[in-house]
Every structure is written in structure tokens, then in C-alpha cells.
């Protein structure tokens, strides 16, 4: 999980979600905006899964991948929005898909 200071508030989410460069795969969409520090947000709607337990598990898995990206030296704002296909994947497949998409966004700063 990211620290509270590294997560986006509602206004920042709207601003950076629109301005960022978007990357897609079957399970999620990531909007990346260059920024001197690291910030992130993850959205998992009820369209992805009706179960709050499953939505929270998916959210934690994405936050864990964002945290490891931060540890590797990346900076910028990452806004991740999950798609309904994410719920159909196994945990290992989903983590791999998220990791590959984050790596595709560019090299660490």
C-alpha cells in the first residue's frame, strides 16, 4: 500500500487522469503523468466485481505493484482503472499483467 501522502485526492485524480498518457491491456488501463515525485491511485468499480472482498483484493494487488515500481526508482503519477476482465484472471496472471503494463510505461527516472 502507498502512504497517504503518495495517494491522490479527488481533485488530483481528475486532473492527472485526464492529462496523462494512457496505456491499456485486457485487465486495466493506466494513465501516467510525469511528475517529480511518485503518486498513485487505483479504481475498482462494482462493474469489475460485485464482491467488495474481491475488489479490495484486486486493489491491494495493484497497490503492491505500484509500491514496487516506486521502490525501483520510478516517479510520476499513476492512475490505474481496472476492467471487468481483471476479475476473471487468476491472482498470478493478474499480477503479471499489471507488472508488464507498468514496465511498458517507461523506464525509471
HUNORRA-V712395 format. One record per residue. RES is the residue in one letter. SS is DSSP state (~ for helix, > for strand, _ for the rest). PSI is psi in degrees with one decimal (999 if undefined). D_FIRST is the distance of its C-alpha to the first C-alpha in Angstrom with 2 decimals. Layout:
res=RES ss=SS psi=PSI d_first=D_FIRST
res=RES ss=SS psi=PSI d_first=D_FIRST
//
This chain:
res=X ss=_ psi=145.2 d_first=0.00
res=X ss=_ psi=152.9 d_first=3.77
res=X ss=_ psi=157.9 d_first=6.61
res=X ss=~ psi=-39.4 d_first=9.02
res=X ss=~ psi=-16.9 d_first=11.45
res=X ss=~ psi=-6.6 d_first=9.63
res=X ss=> psi=158.6 d_first=9.42
res=X ss=_ psi=144.6 d_first=12.91
res=X ss=_ psi=-179.8 d_first=15.40
res=X ss=~ psi=-44.8 d_first=18.00
res=X ss=~ psi=-42.9 d_first=20.58
res=X ss=~ psi=-40.1 d_first=18.46
res=X ss=~ psi=-47.2 d_first=17.17
res=X ss=~ psi=-46.0 d_first=20.86
res=X ss=~ psi=-53.1 d_first=22.08
res=X ss=~ psi=-28.5 d_first=19.85
res=X ss=~ psi=-34.6 d_first=19.80
res=X ss=~ psi=-39.9 d_first=23.58
res=X ss=~ psi=-22.5 d_first=24.13
res=X ss=_ psi=161.1 d_first=21.90
res=X ss=> psi=134.1 d_first=23.24
res=X ss=> psi=140.5 d_first=22.36
res=X ss=> psi=139.6 d_first=21.75
res=X ss=> psi=154.7 d_first=22.23
res=X ss=_ psi=-170.3 d_first=22.47
res=X ss=_ psi=-29.5 d_first=23.33
res=X ss=_ psi=-20.3 d_first=19.93
res=X ss=> psi=167.8 d_first=18.19
res=X ss=> psi=134.3 d_first=18.97
res=X ss=> psi=130.2 d_first=17.18
res=X ss=> psi=123.9 d_first=18.64
res=X ss=> psi=129.3 d_first=18.36
res=X ss=> psi=128.7 d_first=19.92
res=X ss=_ psi=134.2 d_first=20.86
res=X ss=_ psi=147.4 d_first=19.65
res=X ss=_ psi=-27.1 d_first=19.91
res=X ss=_ psi=171.0 d_first=16.30
res=X ss=> psi=132.1 d_first=12.98
res=X ss=> psi=152.5 d_first=11.56
res=X ss=> psi=158.2 d_first=10.00
res=X ss=> psi=145.8 d_first=10.43
res=X ss=> psi=132.4 d_first=10.63
res=X ss=> psi=125.9 d_first=13.73
res=X ss=_ psi=106.6 d_first=15.00
res=X ss=_ psi=171.8 d_first=18.45
res=X ss=_ psi=-16.0 d_first=20.83
res=X ss=_ psi=-26.8 d_first=22.82
res=X ss=_ psi=-49.9 d_first=20.29
res=X ss=_ psi=137.7 d_first=20.55
res=X ss=_ psi=-24.4 d_first=22.33
res=X ss=_ psi=122.0 d_first=20.33
res=X ss=~ psi=-34.2 d_first=17.39
res=X ss=~ psi=-46.6 d_first=16.23
res=X ss=~ psi=-41.3 d_first=16.31
res=X ss=~ psi=-43.0 d_first=14.71
res=X ss=~ psi=-35.7 d_first=11.63
res=X ss=~ psi=-44.8 d_first=11.62
res=X ss=~ psi=-42.8 d_first=12.02
res=X ss=~ psi=-44.4 d_first=9.27
res=X ss=~ psi=-37.9 d_first=6.71
res=X ss=~ psi=-40.7 d_first=8.81
res=X ss=~ psi=-43.1 d_first=8.80
res=X ss=~ psi=-36.0 d_first=5.20
res=X ss=~ psi=-40.3 d_first=5.82
res=X ss=~ psi=-38.3 d_first=9.04
res=X ss=~ psi=-38.9 d_first=8.22
res=X ss=~ psi=-42.0 d_first=6.56
res=X ss=~ psi=-32.8 d_first=9.80
res=X ss=~ psi=-39.1 d_first=11.82
res=X ss=~ psi=-42.3 d_first=11.03
res=X ss=~ psi=-29.2 d_first=12.05
res=X ss=_ psi=0.3 d_first=15.13
res=X ss=_ psi=8.7 d_first=16.28
res=X ss=_ psi=150.9 d_first=15.73
res=X ss=_ psi=165.0 d_first=16.05
res=X ss=> psi=-178.1 d_first=16.54
res=X ss=> psi=125.4 d_first=15.12
res=X ss=> psi=119.5 d_first=13.65
res=X ss=> psi=112.7 d_first=14.28
res=X ss=> psi=127.3 d_first=13.81
res=X ss=> psi=119.7 d_first=16.15
res=X ss=> psi=150.1 d_first=16.66
res=X ss=_ psi=161.5 d_first=20.28
res=X ss=_ psi=-26.2 d_first=22.04
res=X ss=~ psi=-21.8 d_first=22.66
res=X ss=~ psi=-34.3 d_first=19.03
res=X ss=~ psi=-24.6 d_first=19.82
res=X ss=~ psi=-13.3 d_first=22.87
res=X ss=_ psi=155.4 d_first=21.28
res=X ss=_ psi=163.8 d_first=20.46
res=X ss=~ psi=-42.7 d_first=16.95
res=X ss=~ psi=-43.1 d_first=18.20
res=X ss=~ psi=-42.8 d_first=19.87
res=X ss=~ psi=-46.5 d_first=16.97
res=X ss=~ psi=-41.1 d_first=14.61
res=X ss=~ psi=-41.6 d_first=17.68
res=X ss=~ psi=-41.4 d_first=18.37
res=X ss=~ psi=-46.0 d_first=15.01
res=X ss=~ psi=-44.8 d_first=15.31
res=X ss=~ psi=-41.0 d_first=18.94
res=X ss=~ psi=-38.8 d_first=18.43
res=X ss=~ psi=-41.1 d_first=15.98
res=X ss=~ psi=-32.1 d_first=18.60
res=X ss=~ psi=-20.0 d_first=21.29
res=X ss=_ psi=-14.3 d_first=20.09
res=X ss=_ psi=174.1 d_first=21.58
res=X ss=_ psi=154.5 d_first=21.59
res=X ss=_ psi=149.1 d_first=19.34
res=X ss=_ psi=999 d_first=21.00
//
